[in-house]
Amino acid sequence: MRASWAAILEALKLSDGMPVSELARELGMSYMGVKQHCQKLTELGFLEEWRIPREKKEVGRPEKLYRIKPKCEGLFPEAGVELTLAVMEGVRQIYGDSAPEKLLFHHFQKLREQWQPRVRAGKSMVEKATRLADVRDKAGWFSRCHYDPSTGFRIEEFHSPMAKIYAQYPSAVRMEVQMMEQLLGTKISRNEVSTGKGRRRVVYEIATLGVREEGAAAERKPIRPVSEKDGEQGRLF
């Protein structure tokens, strides 16, 4: 984010709302420059315009202020994964070794319930998978659908907001895959793949939509068809 935008948002965070003139004085910036930045931040959903009604005896237009919107909260420091891990460790010590996994199981159940109406609205498996990638992308997984004639249709992800939790509790990866299988009603294979440039991505191969790559020789074969039993929804584990 631009330094000028960050300065404006920080100043507004410390206030109940400020007009452009006051922001310009406080930040040592030009009036027009601040106004343009505020307008752009409003378009992006970070700010909102707020007009203070004048008293009946006052004349002139209501004063227009800018103030931050809830979308801004993610830009400021907040308790994140470190707090989550600390809480889960406390739960483990108090309630036993299986308690953190029970919490994670509950988390993925809630995600499935939240995402299911959106995913199930798809008319085909491709549309359902596309919808699943979309909701995961909005939730921070940087998900994209990818099709290649040699590999089929896949979901590829370039970030995981739960990476540190997975490192501490590897069983959560299995829970996540099973949640996705339940949403799509088919088997999914999860693989971590090197990009060749020092980065890795996660690839989800959907059983009915692609082929599996086996070994360094890149020998390819179809993934087995999904049986009716495979498509049944059940518990995560």
C-alpha positions in Angstrom: 0.0 0.0 0.0 1.2 3.5 -0.8 2.8 5.4 2.0 0.4 8.3 1.6 -2.6 5.9 1.9 -1.1 4.4 5.0 -0.6 7.8 6.6 -4.2 8.8 5.8 -5.7 5.6 7.2 -3.5 5.8 10.4 -4.7 9.4 11.0 -8.3 8.4 10.5 -7.9 5.4 12.8 -7.0 7.9 15.6 -10.1 10.0 15.0 -13.8 9.8 14.6 -13.5 11.1 11.1 -11.7 14.1 9.6 -12.3 16.5 6.7 -9.8 16.7 3.8 -8.6 20.1 5.0 -7.7 18.8 8.5 -6.1 15.7 7.1 -4.0 17.8 4.7 -2.8 20.1 7.6 -2.0 17.1 9.9 -0.1 15.2 7.2 1.6 18.2 5.6 0.1 17.3 2.2 -1.7 19.3 -0.4 -5.5 19.6 -0.2 -6.1 18.2 -3.7 -3.6 15.4 -3.1 -5.4 14.2 0.1 -8.8 14.6 -1.6 -7.8 12.4 -4.5 -6.3 9.7 -2.2 -9.5 9.7 0.0 -11.7 9.4 -3.1 -9.6 6.4 -4.3 -9.7 4.8 -0.9 -13.4 5.2 -0.8 -13.7 3.5 -4.2 -11.7 0.6 -2.9 -14.0 0.3 0.1 -11.5 1.4 2.8 -13.2 4.8 3.6 -16.7 6.2 3.6 -18.0 9.7 3.4 -19.9 11.1 6.4 -21.7 14.3 6.5 -22.5 16.1 9.8 -25.9 17.7 9.7 -25.8 21.4 10.6 -28.0 23.0 13.2 -31.0 24.9 11.8 -29.4 28.3 12.6 -26.2 27.3 10.7 -25.9 28.1 7.0 -23.9 26.3 4.3 -23.5 22.7 3.3 -23.1 20.0 5.9 -19.4 19.3 6.7 -18.1 16.2 4.9 -15.7 13.9 6.7 -13.9 10.7 5.9 -13.8 7.8 8.2 -12.5 4.2 8.0 -14.7 1.3 7.2 -14.5 -2.3 8.7 -12.5 -3.4 5.6 -9.6 -1.5 7.0 -9.3 -3.5 10.2 -7.2 -6.2 8.5 -4.6 -3.6 7.7 -3.8 -2.9 11.3 -2.0 -5.3 13.7 -4.2 -7.9 15.3 -4.0 -11.1 17.2 -3.5 -13.8 14.7 -2.2 -17.3 14.3 0.2 -17.0 17.2 -2.7 -16.4 19.5 -4.6 -19.3 18.0 -1.7 -21.7 18.5 -1.3 -20.5 22.1 -5.0 -21.0 22.8 -4.9 -24.5 21.3 -1.9 -25.4 23.4 -3.7 -24.2 26.5 -6.8 -26.3 25.5 -4.5 -29.3 25.0 -3.0 -28.9 28.4 -6.4 -28.5 30.1 -8.6 -31.0 28.2 -6.1 -33.5 26.8 -4.1 -34.2 23.6 -7.1 -34.7 21.4 -8.8 -31.4 22.3 -7.0 -29.2 19.6 -8.1 -31.7 16.8 -11.6 -31.5 18.0 -11.5 -27.7 17.7 -10.1 -28.0 14.2 -12.8 -30.5 13.3 -15.4 -28.0 14.5 -13.7 -25.3 12.5 -13.9 -27.2 9.2 -17.5 -28.3 9.9 -18.4 -24.6 10.2 -16.5 -23.8 7.0 -18.3 -26.5 5.2 -21.7 -25.2 6.4 -20.7 -21.7 5.4 -19.5 -22.6 1.9 -21.9 -25.3 1.0 -24.8 -23.1 -0.4 -22.4 -21.3 -2.7 -20.6 -24.4 -3.9 -23.7 -26.6 -4.3 -25.3 -24.0 -6.5 -23.0 -25.1 -9.3 -24.7 -27.2 -12.1 -21.6 -29.3 -13.0 -18.5 -30.5 -11.2 -16.4 -27.9 -13.0 -18.7 -25.1 -11.9 -18.7 -26.4 -8.3 -14.9 -26.6 -8.2 -14.7 -23.1 -9.7 -17.1 -21.8 -7.0 -15.0 -23.6 -4.3 -11.9 -22.0 -5.6 -13.6 -18.6 -5.5 -14.7 -18.8 -1.9 -11.3 -20.1 -0.8 -9.6 -17.3 -2.7 -11.8 -14.7 -0.9 -10.8 -16.4 2.4 -7.1 -15.9 1.7 -5.9 -19.1 0.0 -5.0 -17.4 -3.3 -6.9 -20.1 -5.2 -7.1 -20.4 -8.9 -8.6 -22.9 -11.3 -6.2 -24.3 -13.9 -6.9 -26.5 -17.0 -4.3 -28.2 -19.1 -5.1 -31.0 -21.6 -2.3 -33.2 -20.1 -3.3 -32.8 -16.4 -7.0 -31.9 -16.5 -8.9 -29.4 -14.3 -7.3 -28.5 -11.0 -7.5 -26.1 -8.2 -4.1 -24.5 -7.4 -3.3 -22.4 -4.3 -0.4 -20.2 -3.6 -0.9 -19.3 0.0 -2.4 -20.8 3.1 -3.5 -18.6 6.1 -3.4 -21.8 8.2 0.1 -22.9 7.3 1.5 -22.5 10.8 -1.4 -24.4 12.2 -0.9 -27.2 9.7 2.8 -27.4 10.7 1.8 -27.9 14.3 -1.3 -30.1 13.7 -0.7 -32.0 10.4 -4.0 -33.9 10.8 -5.7 -30.6 9.9 -4.6 -31.0 6.3 -6.5 -34.2 6.1 -9.6 -32.6 7.6 -9.4 -29.8 5.1 -9.2 -32.2 2.1 -12.1 -34.2 3.4 -14.2 -31.0 3.9 -13.5 -30.1 0.2 -14.4 -33.7 -0.8 -17.7 -33.4 1.0 -18.4 -30.0 -0.7 -17.8 -31.4 -4.2 -19.0 -35.0 -3.6 -15.9 -36.5 -5.1 -12.4 -37.6 -4.2 -9.6 -35.0 -4.2 -5.8 -35.6 -4.2 -3.7 -32.8 -2.5 -0.1 -32.4 -3.6 2.6 -29.8 -2.9 4.4 -28.9 -6.1 7.6 -26.9 -6.6 7.3 -24.0 -9.0 11.0 -24.4 -9.9 11.7 -20.8 -8.7 12.1 -21.5 -5.0 8.3 -21.4 -4.3 5.7 -24.1 -3.8 2.0 -24.3 -4.5 -0.7 -26.7 -3.4 -2.5 -28.6 -6.2 -5.9 -30.2 -5.7 -6.6 -32.9 -8.4 -10.3 -33.5 -8.6 -11.0 -37.2 -9.3 -13.6 -36.8 -12.1 -11.9 -33.9 -13.8 -8.2 -34.7 -14.3 -5.3 -37.2 -14.5 -2.7 -37.8 -12.0 1.0 -37.2 -12.6 3.2 -40.0 -11.4 6.9 -39.9 -10.8 9.7 -37.8 -12.3 9.1 -39.3 -15.8 5.7 -37.6 -15.7 3.9 -40.8 -16.7 0.2 -39.9 -16.7 -2.9 -42.1 -16.1 -6.5 -41.4 -15.4 -7.7 -41.2 -11.9 -10.1 -44.0 -11.2 -13.8 -43.1 -11.5 -15.5 -42.1 -8.3 -18.0 -44.6 -7.0 -21.4 -43.6 -5.6 -20.1 -44.6 -2.2 -17.1 -42.2 -2.6 -19.5 -39.3 -3.2 -21.5 -39.8 -0.1 -21.1 -37.1 2.5 -19.9 -38.2 5.9 -17.8 -37.2 8.8 -14.4 -35.6 8.4 -12.9 -38.5 10.3 
